[in-house]
Amino acid sequence: MTIDFLIIGQGLAGSLLAWELIQRGCTVVIVDNGKESASQVAAGLINPITGMRLVKSNDIDTLLPVAKQLYAQLAIFFQQPFYIEKPMLRIFRNVDECRYGLKRSTTPQYQPYLSNNIVSAFTIDHLKTPFGYLEQKQTGYLLTRPLLKCLKNFFIASNRYQCTDFNYQDVQFSPSLYWQNINPKTIVFCEGHQAMQNPWFSWLPFQPVKGEILTLHHQTHLPNKILNYGHWLIPLNDQQIRVGATFDRDNINLQTTVTGKNSLLDALNVISDNLSTATLIKHQAHIRPCTLDKQPFIGHHPHHKQLAIFNGFGAKGSLYIPWYSQLFAGSLLNNTPLPCPIARHYETHFPG
């Protein structure tokens, strides 16, 4: 079978790139091992203003409209919503955060994403806000698990999906590129942190990070808003919340830990005595495919131009992937330039 693109991995990166290429008339097959991916566990948060200093994400004015448009298009196609837009309360942890919040709230380029004033004189029922809080706008979260399930079913129904382990040794380059019975023009690897084992792309400077997430049942009245207090809290309904996530560079595995659970509950206790007694429903761990320079890995292998990678979106995949999938599709089909190709690492990291 001759096709345009063989995509390895049906996480958010592989799925949305495949969708974009299909919309452009390409023949695509996705290969996935069927195991739970980091995309399925992740919260899918979209937050334009992040960090202790409340910094506006690079290219957010472009990234956010593209992401919203794509998720709206997919919602129409599959007849169900995937992106839940919900305001976020940024609860300040100290005076410095409050000071940065005040500065950002009066800066014109930040105003589309922040409310006009810092709230310091009022408290929120059942929450501790001694340093005040600020409401962030145009925030929300992606329902990644339902979206990936719908896309998987779509790929299966159109004979574009194979559930199997991808064996690197099965790739043949001569007389042309082959994998098993498939003859693709290009193989695109979208494997998340598993790319660190990829014989063609393991040289890239990944910095994987383990994150743990809790789902809790509670009986505390909370505002119907995302909370950001150094960690995040997403209200799923009146009595269920998800909280996360830990940040562990040393233990890169999928094992949940008592340490991770306790750190999340301790952080929750700082903002609410009531929530610290919530009942644990689910405890999950995933591995974010972060990178050394905080930029994604997109582009072709320096020697095998038929091999490409689309990876390294870290914790911001829900926001970044829609835009980058459009850019990469254009590059694959028309050789248009990319803003951060992996060629930036050829000289410093590629051993060949």
RAJO-V525912 format. One record per residue. N is the residue number from 1. RES is the residue in one letter. D_LAST is the distance of its C-alpha to the last C-alpha in Angstrom with 1 decimal. Layout:
N|RES|D_LAST, N|RES|D_LAST
This chain:
1|M|31.6, 2|T|29.8, 3|I|29.0, 4|D|27.2, 5|F|25.3, 6|L|24.6, 7|I|24.4, 8|I|23.5, 9|G|25.7, 10|Q|29.2, 11|G|29.3, 12|L|30.4, 13|A|27.1, 14|G|26.8, 15|S|30.6, 16|L|31.1, 17|L|28.2, 18|A|29.7, 19|W|33.1, 20|E|32.1, 21|L|30.5, 22|I|33.6, 23|Q|35.9, 24|R|34.2, 25|G|35.0, 26|C|31.7, 27|T|31.7, 28|V|29.9, 29|V|29.5, 30|I|28.7, 31|V|27.7, 32|D|28.6, 33|N|29.5, 34|G|32.8, 35|K|32.3, 36|E|33.3, 37|S|30.6, 38|A|30.4, 39|S|31.8, 40|Q|34.9, 41|V|35.7, 42|A|34.9, 43|A|37.8, 44|G|36.5, 45|L|37.9, 46|I|37.9, 47|N|38.9, 48|P|38.6, 49|I|39.6, 50|T|37.8, 51|G|37.4, 52|M|40.1, 53|R|40.5, 54|L|40.9, 55|V|38.1, 56|K|37.9, 57|S|34.5, 58|N|32.4, 59|D|33.4, 60|I|36.0, 61|D|38.4, 62|T|36.1, 63|L|34.5, 64|L|37.8, 65|P|39.7, 66|V|36.9, 67|A|36.7, 68|K|40.5, 69|Q|40.8, 70|L|38.3, 71|Y|39.9, 72|A|43.3, 73|Q|42.3, 74|L|41.2, 75|A|44.4, 76|I|46.5, 77|F|44.6, 78|F|44.9, 79|Q|48.2, 80|Q|47.4, 81|P|46.1, 82|F|42.7, 83|Y|42.5, 84|I|45.2, 85|E|45.9, 86|K|47.6, 87|P|48.3, 88|M|46.9, 89|L|48.9, 90|R|46.9, 91|I|48.8, 92|F|48.3, 93|R|47.8, 94|N|49.0, 95|V|50.5, 96|D|47.3, 97|E|46.1, 98|C|49.5, 99|R|49.3, 100|Y|45.9, 101|G|47.4, 102|L|50.4, 103|K|48.3, 104|R|46.1, 105|S|49.1, 106|T|50.7, 107|T|47.6, 108|P|47.9, 109|Q|44.3, 110|Y|44.5, 111|Q|47.9, 112|P|46.8, 113|Y|45.1, 114|L|47.6, 115|S|51.3, 116|N|53.5, 117|N|54.7, 118|I|53.9, 119|V|56.2, 120|S|57.4, 121|A|61.1, 122|F|60.9, 123|T|59.4, 124|I|58.2, 125|D|60.0, 126|H|58.4, 127|L|55.6, 128|K|55.4, 129|T|54.5, 130|P|55.7, 131|F|53.4, 132|G|53.9, 133|Y|51.6, 134|L|50.4, 135|E|50.0, 136|Q|46.8, 137|K|46.9, 138|Q|44.6, 139|T|43.1, 140|G|42.9, 141|Y|40.9, 142|L|39.4, 143|L|40.7, 144|T|37.3, 145|R|38.5, 146|P|41.2, 147|L|38.9, 148|L|36.2, 149|K|38.9, 150|C|40.4, 151|L|37.1, 152|K|36.4, 153|N|39.9, 154|F|39.4, 155|F|36.2, 156|I|37.9, 157|A|41.1, 158|S|39.2, 159|N|37.1, 160|R|33.8, 161|Y|33.1, 162|Q|32.0, 163|C|32.4, 164|T|30.1, 165|D|27.1, 166|F|23.9, 167|N|22.2, 168|Y|18.5, 169|Q|19.1, 170|D|21.6, 171|V|19.2, 172|Q|19.3, 173|F|17.6, 174|S|20.0, 175|P|22.5, 176|S|21.8, 177|L|20.5, 178|Y|22.7, 179|W|23.4, 180|Q|26.6, 181|N|29.2, 182|I|27.5, 183|N|25.9, 184|P|24.5, 185|K|23.1, 186|T|20.7, 187|I|20.0, 188|V|20.2, 189|F|19.4, 190|C|22.2, 191|E|22.1, 192|G|23.0, 193|H|21.9, 194|Q|21.0, 195|A|17.7, 196|M|16.6, 197|Q|16.7, 198|N|14.9, 199|P|12.0, 200|W|10.4, 201|F|11.5, 202|S|12.2, 203|W|9.8, 204|L|12.4, 205|P|15.1, 206|F|18.0, 207|Q|21.3, 208|P|23.4, 209|V|27.1, 210|K|29.9, 211|G|33.1, 212|E|36.5, 213|I|39.3, 214|L|43.0, 215|T|45.5, 216|L|49.0, 217|H|52.6, 218|H|55.0, 219|Q|58.5, 220|T|58.0, 221|H|58.7, 222|L|55.6, 223|P|54.9, 224|N|53.2, 225|K|50.2, 226|I|46.8, 227|L|46.9, 228|N|44.3, 229|Y|45.1, 230|G|41.7, 231|H|41.2, 232|W|42.3, 233|L|45.2, 234|I|45.6, 235|P|49.1, 236|L|48.8, 237|N|52.6, 238|D|55.7, 239|Q|54.9, 240|Q|51.2, 241|I|48.3, 242|R|44.6, 243|V|43.3, 244|G|39.9, 245|A|37.4, 246|T|36.1, 247|F|32.9, 248|D|31.2, 249|R|27.7, 250|D|28.4, 251|N|29.6, 252|I|27.2, 253|N|29.4, 254|L|32.0, 255|Q|35.0, 256|T|37.8, 257|T|39.3, 258|V|42.7, 259|T|41.1, 260|G|39.5, 261|K|42.8, 262|N|44.9, 263|S|42.8, 264|L|43.3, 265|L|47.0, 266|D|47.5, 267|A|46.1, 268|L|48.3, 269|N|51.3, 270|V|50.8, 271|I|51.7, 272|S|54.1, 273|D|56.3, 274|N|57.1, 275|L|53.5, 276|S|52.7, 277|T|55.0, 278|A|53.4, 279|T|52.7, 280|L|49.2, 281|I|48.6, 282|K|44.8, 283|H|42.0, 284|Q|38.4, 285|A|34.9, 286|H|31.7, 287|I|28.1, 288|R|27.1, 289|P|23.4, 290|C|23.4, 291|T|20.6, 292|L|20.1, 293|D|21.3, 294|K|23.8, 295|Q|22.4, 296|P|21.4, 297|F|18.0, 298|I|18.6, 299|G|16.6, 300|H|14.3, 301|H|10.8, 302|P|8.8, 303|H|8.5, 304|H|11.5, 305|K|14.1, 306|Q|16.7, 307|L|15.3, 308|A|16.3, 309|I|17.3, 310|F|20.6, 311|N|21.0, 312|G|21.6, 313|F|25.2, 314|G|26.5, 315|A|30.3, 316|K|30.9, 317|G|29.8, 318|S|33.4, 319|L|33.5, 320|Y|30.0, 321|I|29.1, 322|P|31.9, 323|W|31.0, 324|Y|27.3, 325|S|27.9, 326|Q|29.9, 327|L|27.3, 328|F|24.5, 329|A|26.9, 330|G|27.7, 331|S|24.1, 332|L|23.4, 333|L|26.7, 334|N|27.1, 335|N|23.8, 336|T|25.6, 337|P|23.6, 338|L|22.8, 339|P|23.9, 340|C|20.9, 341|P|17.8, 342|I|14.6, 343|A|13.2, 344|R|14.8, 345|H|12.0, 346|Y|9.0, 347|E|9.6, 348|T|10.8, 349|H|9.1, 350|F|5.7, 351|P|3.8, 352|G|0.0
